Amino acid sequence: MAAALSGMFTNQPPGAPPPPLPPGGPGQAGLLPPAAGPRKPNSTLVDELEDVSELKNELQRKEALIQKHLGKLRHWQQVLEDMNVQQKKPAEMPQGPLAYLEQASANIPAPMKQT
């Protein structure tokens, strides 16, 4: 059957392997052809180092911002914890028949003297 097909291609002798395809041709669908646009000729190691330096600075800035917010979160967590402790204190007071009256009378101001 190969002999019958070899005559179909006139510029190829019978039994010869097919010619190699150009890079990026239809046989290599997974490979991208080289970029057609102009490359950045001024891109140097110095430019790349500046980019890396900018990225490092941005990471440091964001890390400082995260630490600042974590500090605020810790502060408010402490405030909430303190409030919970204060709310538990009245429940720890001795419970007896006069405990409610003692607690209520502690909040009543003393009468003013009339002169």
VMD Tcl script that draws the C-alpha trace (Angstrom):
set ca {
  {0.00 0.00 0.00}
  {2.92 2.34 0.72}
  {4.06 1.87 -2.86}
  {0.65 2.93 -4.13}
  {0.73 6.08 -2.02}
  {4.29 7.05 -2.93}
  {3.21 8.20 -6.37}
  {0.78 10.74 -4.92}
  {3.56 13.11 -3.96}
  {5.46 13.99 -7.11}
  {8.43 15.75 -5.52}
  {9.12 12.88 -3.07}
  {10.93 9.75 -4.24}
  {9.30 6.42 -3.25}
  {10.34 5.11 0.18}
  {11.92 8.41 1.34}
  {10.91 9.87 4.71}
  {8.70 12.95 4.68}
  {10.50 16.31 4.75}
  {10.82 17.94 8.19}
  {8.19 20.54 9.03}
  {9.20 24.12 9.78}
  {9.24 25.01 13.50}
  {5.81 26.01 14.74}
  {4.15 24.43 11.73}
  {0.89 22.45 11.72}
  {2.59 19.28 12.98}
  {3.69 20.97 16.21}
  {0.44 22.33 17.59}
  {1.75 22.40 21.18}
  {4.68 24.72 20.42}
  {4.24 28.44 20.09}
  {5.95 30.25 17.24}
  {8.48 32.90 18.24}
  {6.97 36.30 19.02}
  {6.60 38.41 15.91}
  {6.81 41.74 17.76}
  {10.04 43.55 18.57}
  {11.85 42.30 21.63}
  {12.89 44.70 24.33}
  {16.55 45.20 23.41}
  {17.17 47.36 26.49}
  {16.13 44.59 28.90}
  {19.24 43.96 30.89}
  {20.16 42.26 34.10}
  {19.97 45.65 35.83}
  {16.33 46.06 34.72}
  {15.49 42.59 35.98}
  {17.22 43.29 39.30}
  {15.22 46.52 39.65}
  {12.01 44.54 39.05}
  {13.02 42.03 41.71}
  {13.86 44.87 44.10}
  {10.46 46.49 43.49}
  {8.71 43.18 44.17}
  {10.68 42.70 47.40}
  {9.77 46.22 48.54}
  {6.11 45.58 47.78}
  {6.21 42.33 49.75}
  {7.80 44.11 52.73}
  {5.17 46.85 52.59}
  {2.35 44.30 52.50}
  {3.92 42.31 55.34}
  {4.07 45.48 57.47}
  {0.42 46.19 56.67}
  {-0.54 42.65 57.67}
  {1.35 43.01 60.97}
  {-0.41 46.33 61.64}
  {-3.83 44.75 61.10}
  {-2.90 41.73 63.22}
  {-1.99 44.11 66.04}
  {-5.38 45.79 65.77}
  {-7.11 42.41 65.76}
  {-5.23 41.34 68.89}
  {-6.21 44.61 70.59}
  {-9.92 44.13 69.85}
  {-9.77 40.47 70.84}
  {-8.37 41.57 74.19}
  {-11.13 44.19 74.55}
  {-13.79 41.54 73.88}
  {-12.14 39.14 76.29}
  {-12.05 41.82 79.00}
  {-15.74 42.56 78.43}
  {-16.60 38.88 78.78}
  {-14.67 38.70 82.06}
  {-16.51 41.76 83.41}
  {-19.88 40.28 82.47}
  {-19.05 37.08 84.36}
  {-18.13 38.91 87.59}
  {-21.72 39.76 88.69}
  {-22.65 36.09 88.33}
  {-19.81 35.19 90.70}
  {-21.26 37.34 93.49}
  {-22.76 35.42 96.39}
  {-26.33 34.42 95.78}
  {-28.61 34.72 98.77}
  {-31.99 36.14 99.63}
  {-30.56 39.67 100.07}
  {-27.91 39.55 97.31}
  {-30.17 41.23 94.74}
  {-31.09 44.02 97.16}
  {-27.47 44.56 98.12}
  {-26.45 44.79 94.48}
  {-29.32 47.13 93.58}
  {-28.78 49.39 96.58}
  {-25.10 49.78 95.71}
  {-26.12 51.66 92.56}
  {-28.49 54.09 94.35}
  {-26.88 57.45 95.17}
  {-26.90 58.58 98.78}
  {-29.57 61.15 99.68}
  {-28.44 64.75 99.74}
  {-28.53 66.62 103.05}
  {-30.91 69.56 103.23}
  {-29.54 72.67 104.85}
}
mol new
graphics top color blue
foreach p $ca { graphics top sphere $p radius 0.5 }
foreach p [lrange $ca 0 end-1] q [lrange $ca 1 end] { graphics top cylinder $p $q radius 0.2 }
display resetview
